[in-house]
Amino acid sequence: TDSGKKKKASIETLVHAVAFKLLDATWSLHTHPTPVVSLASNKKGKQYYEASVFPDETVLCGPKPLFLPFAEPGLDLGLGYYQGIKRFQSENGYNPGQIILGNHGLCTFGNASMEALGTTKIAVKAARVRLGALTSGGIQFIPDAIAMFAAGLVAYRYRFGVTSNAAFVPSLGNLDYKRVIFGLIFAWLFILLISGVYKLNHVNVTTLNLRLTLKRSVE
């Protein structure tokens, strides 16, 4: 400490170290909210966190949570945490906004204290929503395409200066939009090339739609 007093580090220190390294975060929160732990301790806990359940969770916590099975606190937890984040990044192309630790708790992150705390509050609310949904028929997730669009749109506005709230960094704020835009342009040019349509006036768009319709009907 600043006074020179020695204290033992938390057994969960590796969780925070991994977050700082892999998620480019300066704040890392690890908590044990009862609603989250209740779901994380359920036999079907992973299924309950397959996607987001309402827009605020989508934007602040990301389109898809990362659920990790129980690991003994310490080295096992730190290693599983590291491997889980790397796998999530590889499969999805963005960082998880909330990480659910099976039979354990919740992890959130940020580049400001209010960002990490705000994400925690939304994650806890989302857990309560899930519990409520389970008592009234089951959980209805937001479709992946809509979740990605909503989270991506807000993140795009953040990255390009439409919003400048330093305490609010969307989950997809780290996405490389130059590559996304380049990919969309490339896909558009490719479609024009294989279709033979080079001018998108009304007649050519109609022709393109007819060609694609006929092609699908033949296949």
Disulfide bonds with the S-S distance in Angstrom:
none
